[in-house]
Every structure is written in structure tokens, then in C-alpha cells.
Amino acid sequence: MWIPIFALMVLLAFAFGFHVGRFIPSPQNLGEAMVTNAISGGLWRPHLLLNNVTLQAGERTSQIDHVLVADSGVFVIETKHYSGWIFGDSHEGQWTQVIYKRKTKFLNPVRQNYGHVKALQALFNLPATAFSSLVVFTGDAEFKTDLGPTVFKLSQLIGHLAAERPKLFDERQMAYIVGRIEMKRMRRSVETDEYHLNYVRQRVKRSYRTGSG
């Protein structure tokens, strides 16, 4: 039966500290909190949401904002809480945020999330089609160029996730995926966060020097 196994998954989620319900955002995680709350309150298909998943990927780390394990697939979500105008292309190394006359470059989140998806795929013997990469902007940003089919505003997220799709996983397969991620994720700590931030800083420096991501 789905209900007992799902209940067990939820209990395990609480035991391991997953965010499975609404939580109060802080200034540092406002966008992530908004995505979590939207999914928890609006998505009714079988799912479990894991937040802030850090994986070791060779010599680097991959810090994933959200991993949504649903009966229709594994959705890897990168969150950006931005305002202003957003210019970019899915193939460019950098995108641009414009607020009045100030322009700020940032790493292309589609390419950034591609690395997250690859790190997650490496944990499983599953077809690549079982994984979906999504970038969600939670602020009042306005898209001024076509950012690609995997970039959404928060208001579009639930509609996309709830769309009709083939069922890929039953409850036991979902439980296995969640358990596998939990075994492989790095424990959240100041040290792991600083390690990941140092890696990202180096990528940003290289990106500015070479003009690529």
C-alpha cells in the first residue's frame, strides 16, 4: 500500500532533517523557502522533497537546492531569488541582471544545474530521462530574453510539476531513491558550506577570466 510506505518515508524525513512541510524563511534562504512551501502546499502527486543536498563529485562538491522525488521522476531544482531584468541564453556561460543602470553578471543557472543533475545521476543506474533539471526564479525578476524551456517563475512551477506524465516509480522505488541520496549526501555544516562556496568562488573567477561558465 502507498500510504504506509509514504508515512514511513515522511517519518524518516523528519528523523534526518528533510524539509517536508512549510517553514519560515530567513533572509539567506528566502527563495528556497518559497519553492519548498509552494511544492508542499500545492503538489498533490506522490512525492518527497529534499532540500540543500550536498554531494561529493570527484574533487568538487555539488550543492543542490532541491531534489523532488516524485512518481513521475526526479526533479533537480536550482532556485534564484532575483529581481530586475534578466538577460541570458541557455548556452551562455553568464547571464546578466539589470536593476536600473546597474548590471551584474552571474553564472548561467541552467549550466550550473546540469552539473547538479550529473552528480545525482552518478548515484543511480537510471535512464537520463528519469531526471529533469529546473531553474526557478522566485523574486520579481522579468525575463527579457528566452532563457530556455527549463526556466520558470515560481507561479509556473506547480503547473509544470503537476502536468500529466508517465508514472516512472512506485513507492518502493521512490523510497530507494530517497534512501540512496540520504546515504550519499554530505552532512550539512559550516565546513561543507564553506568548502562548496570556495569551489563556486573559483568557478566565478575562472568565468570572468575566460568569459565562459
PyMOL commands that set and color helices and strands:
alter all, ss='L'
color gray80, all
select helices_A, chain A and resi 2-16+30-42+109-121+128-130+154-161+171-184+190-210
alter helices_A, ss='H'
color red, helices_A
select strands_A, chain A and resi 47-57+60-70+73-80+85-87+94-99+102-107+131-137+142-143+151-153
alter strands_A, ss='S'
color yellow, strands_A
deselect
rebuild
show_as cartoon
